[in-house]
Every structure is written in C-alpha cells, then in structure tokens.
Amino acid sequence: MDEKLIEAARKAFSTTAPSIRLGAPVSGGAAYPEPLVCLPISMMNRHGVIAGATGTGKTRTLQLVAEQLSASGVPVFLADMKGDLSGLGVAGKTGERVEKRAQETGYSWRSSEFPIEFLSLTGAKGAHLRATVSSFGPLLLAKVLDLNETQTGALTLVFKYCDDRKLPLLDLADLRTVLQYLTGDGAGELKDFGGIAKATAGVLLRKMVELEHQGALAFFGEPEFDLDDLFVVDGQGRGMISALDRESAREILEARLAPAGAGGEPAAGGEKRGAERKGKGPLEDVLRSPLTRTVTREVARGLLGALLGTPPRRRRTIP
C-alpha cells in the first residue's frame, strides 16, 4: 500500500467531530484495512454526488450514509426510486462476502435494523403524501403544468383572488371551478388586473386534465403533508428514515397503460410491447413527470431549509 496515499487520506479526512464512515482508501485494487474516508455530520447539509458504473455500490453507499445518520439521531429523507431502500427496516444477514469486505476495510460491521417510514404519492405503499393546491402555490404548479409566462401570470391571478377572499384551493376541482367562474360570470372581479383570456383559461384547463391523468388526483387534497412529520426520532434516539416510494406509482400506471384485450386482460403480445416501451414510453414519461420531480425536490429542499432554519425545529420522539 502506498504510504503517501495513506498519509494524504489521514490529513484529508482528519476530524474529531462526529462523522460518518464511507470506506477505506484503495490502491492497486487492494483496500487499506482502516476506514479512513469519512465526512463530518455537520457537512451533510451540503450537496453531494455518488457516481459510478452499474454495480459499483452507489445504492449501498447511500444506505451506509442513511444508516449512520439515523444512528446519530439525524432524521433522513430518501427518494426510493426503485424500491432498493426498503431493506433498511430489516436487519441484514452476514455472510462470507460481507465478513471478507468488513475485514478488508477494517470496518466494524454488525447487523441492525433502522426505523423507517414509507411515504407514497398514491397511498398504495406507505403513508399518503398529499398537499393542497393552495400550499403547492402558483409558481410550483406552473412548473408542473409547463406553463409559459402569460399562463403563469393568469394562474397567479387565480391564486391571488382566492387568497384575498380566504378561499382554500384543496384540489384541482376547486381550482377548475374558480378558473371557470373568473372567465365567466365573475370575469368583472379581475378587471383591475386585466382579467384572464378565455384562450388562456382553456390551456390551463387542458393542462390540468393532463396532470390528472398522471395521477395528480391522488396527490392533491387533504389531509396535507406536514414537514414536521419528518423530524422524528425513536425511543433509542435514532433518526427516522422517511423513504418516498415510487414503485406504487409505477404499478398503478402500468395497469392503466397496459394494452387491454377481452375481459380487461392484457392483449396478446402486451408483455413484449411493454418491454419495448421500457425507458422511452408513456410510463417512464409519467414517472419522470414534472409533478413527481417537483414533489421529490421540494420535499427534500423543504427538509434542508428546515434543518438550516432558526430556531431549529423540535424533533418528535416516538416510542
């Protein structure tokens, strides 16, 4: 093992502050038997990238980070893109490969489960993550609907009208009703702001129909998600791991988009067409839709903002 590499690693990762261990230096295909590579927990509110080819351990690294943060009493939010992270709630099993790897890296590994709660955009596999249209706001909704500047301005007028009159917009049906009113009998109520053109309103209504087809009816509504629900520690002082599930949305959309034959069964050749569609068809488009991306990003951003905010949020303890 290159002594200069080890010395450089000790200097680069030298810290007496609480840290998470990521692994050991590697040189010439061999690992140094001491987990020198670490990150102070105080730096975990920054951006980072875990990069690597398929099978190199990106997901395992993410699990390692989440487990150590939880063990240190830090609540964790994860977007579980493919259902790979659900195993965090069950103690792992040791084996020859695990023991060998632990010995190579000098890592003191022991099997342990961690407190985990599953969140779902559909409610099919986890606590239903929902938000009202009012709290989602016009700017985020405009991004989801892919609106231009004029359409975004019209949507903002609708929100202002409701805010001024303390009218809650709980779901898309409420938004549609108000929009139809303001372009019909109530058009005069927006005369001081220029009003909303019927052509623009028509675009907004069509965009909402598209969003509903992507499953937005299951997301918008009450009871509304509260960010404080993520700040939970268990009776042992471990932070709750909140994993946002995407697989339930995939299953629902697969059933919706599958070609149907007689009696509602998949038509002949449906499996083959489904395989051909993978990665480039409507299903993947929806799973990568602005709604899904925005919800995941804004929940993570809101959690980070809350962690950095003052005064600090009070963590709730569960037995």
C-alpha positions in Angstrom: 0.0 0.0 0.0 1.3 3.5 -1.0 2.2 5.2 2.3 1.9 8.6 0.7 -1.7 7.8 -0.2 -2.5 6.7 3.4 -0.8 9.8 4.8 -2.8 12.1 2.4 -6.0 10.3 3.4 -5.3 10.8 7.1 -4.7 14.5 6.5 -7.7 15.0 4.2 -10.2 13.2 6.4 -8.8 14.0 9.8 -11.6 15.0 12.1 -12.6 14.8 15.7 -16.2 15.9 15.1 -19.0 13.3 14.8 -18.6 11.7 11.4 -19.9 9.0 9.1 -17.6 6.4 7.7 -17.7 5.8 4.0 -14.8 3.4 3.4 -11.1 2.8 3.1 -8.5 4.1 0.7 -7.9 1.7 -2.3 -4.6 1.4 -4.2 -3.7 -1.2 -6.8 -7.0 -3.0 -6.2 -6.3 -3.5 -2.5 -8.1 -1.7 0.4 -6.3 -0.3 3.3 -7.6 -2.1 6.5 -8.9 1.0 8.2 -12.0 3.1 7.2 -10.2 6.5 7.0 -12.7 8.0 4.5 -15.3 10.0 6.4 -17.5 13.0 6.3 -18.4 15.2 9.4 -22.1 15.1 10.0 -22.1 18.9 10.1 -21.3 18.8 6.4 -24.2 16.6 5.4 -26.5 19.6 4.7 -24.5 20.3 1.5 -24.9 18.9 -2.0 -23.1 15.7 -3.0 -23.0 13.2 -5.8 -22.4 9.5 -5.6 -21.2 8.5 -9.1 -20.2 5.1 -10.6 -21.0 2.5 -13.1 -23.7 -0.1 -12.6 -22.9 -2.5 -9.8 -20.2 -0.4 -8.2 -22.2 0.3 -4.9 -23.9 3.6 -5.3 -27.1 2.4 -3.6 -25.1 0.6 -0.9 -23.2 3.9 -0.2 -26.5 5.7 0.1 -27.7 3.1 2.6 -24.5 3.4 4.6 -24.9 7.2 4.8 -28.6 6.9 5.8 -27.9 4.3 8.5 -25.1 6.2 10.2 -27.1 9.5 10.1 -30.1 7.6 11.7 -27.8 6.1 14.3 -26.5 9.6 15.1 -30.1 10.8 15.7 -30.5 12.7 12.4 -33.8 12.2 10.6 -33.3 11.2 6.9 -35.4 11.7 3.8 -34.8 9.4 0.8 -36.4 9.2 -2.6 -36.6 5.5 -3.1 -36.6 5.4 -6.9 -36.7 1.6 -7.5 -37.6 0.2 -4.1 -34.0 -0.6 -3.3 -34.0 1.0 0.2 -36.9 -0.8 1.9 -34.5 -3.3 3.4 -33.2 -0.6 5.8 -36.0 -1.6 8.1 -34.8 -5.2 8.5 -31.5 -6.4 10.0 -29.2 -7.8 7.3 -27.7 -11.2 7.3 -24.0 -11.8 7.5 -22.1 -13.9 5.0 -18.7 -14.8 3.7 -18.6 -11.9 1.3 -19.8 -9.4 4.0 -17.3 -10.6 6.5 -14.5 -10.5 4.0 -15.3 -7.0 3.0 -15.5 -5.8 6.6 -12.1 -7.3 7.3 -10.6 -5.8 4.2 -11.7 -2.3 5.1 -11.3 -2.6 8.8 -15.0 -1.7 9.3 -16.7 -3.0 12.5 -19.9 -4.2 10.9 -22.9 -5.6 12.8 -26.3 -6.4 11.6 -29.0 -3.9 12.6 -32.4 -2.6 11.5 -33.3 1.0 11.4 -36.6 2.9 12.0 -38.2 3.6 8.6 -41.4 5.1 7.4 -42.6 4.8 3.8 -44.2 7.7 2.0 -46.2 7.3 -1.2 -47.6 9.7 -3.8 -50.5 7.3 -4.3 -51.0 5.9 -0.8 -50.7 2.4 -2.2 -47.5 1.5 -0.3 -46.9 3.9 2.5 -48.3 7.0 4.3 -50.1 9.1 1.7 -48.1 12.2 0.8 -50.6 14.9 -0.1 -50.7 18.6 -0.5 -53.4 21.2 -1.1 -53.3 23.2 -4.3 -53.1 26.4 -2.2 -50.0 25.3 -0.3 -48.4 24.0 -3.5 -48.6 27.5 -4.9 -48.8 29.0 -8.3 -45.1 29.0 -9.2 -44.5 25.3 -8.4 -47.8 24.4 -10.1 -46.8 26.4 -13.2 -43.6 24.4 -13.4 -45.5 21.1 -13.1 -48.0 22.2 -15.8 -45.2 23.5 -18.0 -46.8 26.9 -18.4 -45.4 29.9 -20.3 -45.0 33.4 -18.7 -48.5 34.6 -19.7 -50.2 31.4 -18.5 -48.3 31.6 -15.2 -49.5 35.1 -14.7 -53.1 34.0 -15.2 -52.7 31.2 -12.8 -51.2 33.6 -10.2 -54.2 35.8 -10.6 -56.5 32.9 -9.7 -54.4 32.2 -6.5 -54.4 35.9 -5.6 -58.2 36.0 -6.0 -58.6 33.1 -3.6 -56.1 34.3 -1.1 -57.7 37.8 -0.9 -61.1 36.1 -0.2 -59.6 33.4 2.0 -60.9 30.7 -0.3 -59.0 27.5 0.1 -58.0 25.6 -3.0 -57.9 22.0 -1.8 -57.6 20.1 -5.1 -57.7 20.6 -8.8 -61.5 20.5 -8.8 -61.5 23.7 -6.7 -59.0 25.3 -9.0 -61.0 24.4 -12.1 -64.2 25.8 -10.6 -62.7 29.1 -9.7 -61.0 29.4 -13.1 -64.3 28.8 -14.9 -66.0 31.4 -12.7 -63.4 34.1 -13.3 -63.7 33.6 -17.1 -67.5 33.5 -16.9 -69.9 35.3 -14.5 -67.1 36.5 -12.3 -64.9 38.0 -15.0 -65.5 41.5 -13.8 -63.9 40.8 -10.5 -60.5 40.8 -12.1 -61.0 43.9 -14.2 -58.4 45.8 -12.1 -55.8 43.2 -13.0 -56.6 42.8 -16.7 -58.6 39.6 -16.4 -57.9 36.2 -17.9 -58.4 35.5 -21.6 -60.7 32.5 -22.3 -58.0 31.1 -24.6 -55.5 31.1 -21.7 -58.1 29.6 -19.4 -58.7 26.8 -21.9 -55.0 26.0 -22.0 -54.9 25.8 -18.2 -57.9 23.5 -18.1 -56.4 21.2 -20.6 -53.1 21.1 -18.8 -55.0 20.2 -15.6 -56.6 17.3 -17.3 -53.2 16.0 -18.4 -52.0 16.3 -14.8 -55.0 14.4 -13.5 -54.2 11.6 -16.0 -50.7 11.4 -14.4 -52.3 10.6 -11.0 -52.4 14.1 -9.6 -55.9 13.4 -8.1 -54.3 11.1 -5.6 -51.7 13.8 -4.6 -53.7 17.0 -4.3 -56.1 17.2 -1.3 -56.3 16.7 2.4 -55.1 15.7 5.0 -52.0 17.7 4.0 -48.4 16.6 4.5 -46.6 18.3 7.3 -42.9 18.7 7.1 -42.6 18.4 10.9 -43.6 14.7 10.4 -40.1 14.1 9.1 -38.4 15.3 12.3 -38.9 12.1 14.3 -36.6 10.0 16.5 -37.4 6.7 18.0 -37.1 5.7 21.6 -33.5 4.8 21.1 -32.6 8.2 19.8 -32.3 7.1 16.2 -33.5 9.4 13.4 -36.5 8.2 11.4 -35.7 7.3 7.8 -38.5 8.6 5.6 -38.5 6.9 2.1 -40.6 8.3 -0.7 -41.9 5.3 -2.7 -42.1 5.5 -6.5 -42.9 1.8 -7.2 -46.6 2.1 -6.2 -47.0 4.9 -8.8 -45.3 2.6 -11.4 -47.6 -0.3 -10.7 -50.7 1.9 -11.0 -49.6 3.5 -14.2 -48.5 0.1 -15.7 -52.1 -1.2 -15.1 -53.5 2.0 -16.6 -51.3 2.0 -19.7 -51.2 -1.8 -20.4 -53.0 -2.7 -23.7 -56.3 -4.4 -22.8 -57.8 -7.3 -24.6 -61.1 -9.1 -24.0 -62.3 -9.1 -20.3 -59.7 -6.5 -19.4 -56.8 -8.9 -19.8 -53.6 -7.7 -21.5 -53.8 -8.2 -25.2 -51.6 -10.8 -26.9 -48.0 -9.5 -27.1 -48.6 -7.0 -24.4 -45.6 -8.1 -22.3 -43.3 -7.8 -25.3 -44.6 -4.3 -26.2 -44.2 -3.4 -22.5 -40.6 -4.5 -22.6 -40.0 -2.5 -25.8 -41.6 0.5 -24.2 -39.4 0.4 -21.1 -37.4 3.6 -20.7 -38.9 5.5 -23.5 -42.7 5.2 -23.4 -45.6 7.0 -21.5 -45.0 5.1 -18.3 -41.4 6.4 -17.9 -42.5 9.8 -19.1 -45.0 10.0 -16.2 -42.6 8.7 -13.6 -40.2 11.4 -14.7 -43.0 13.9 -15.0 -42.7 17.4 -13.6 -45.1 16.5 -10.7 -43.0 13.7 -9.5 -39.7 15.5 -9.9 -41.1 18.7 -8.2 -42.6 16.9 -5.2 -39.4 15.0 -4.6 -37.2 18.1 -5.0 -39.4 20.4 -2.9 -39.8 17.9 0.0 -36.0 17.5 0.1 -35.5 21.2 -0.2 -38.0 22.0 2.5 -36.4 19.5 4.8 -32.9 21.0 4.2 -34.3 24.5 4.7 -35.9 23.4 8.0 -32.7 21.9 9.2 -30.8 25.2 8.4 -33.6 27.4 9.7 -33.6 29.2 13.0 -34.9 28.5 15.6 -34.2 24.7 15.0 -37.3 22.5 14.6 -38.1 20.4 17.6 -37.7 16.7 16.9 -40.6 14.5 17.9 -39.9 11.2 19.7 -41.9 8.1 19.2 -41.7 5.0 21.5 
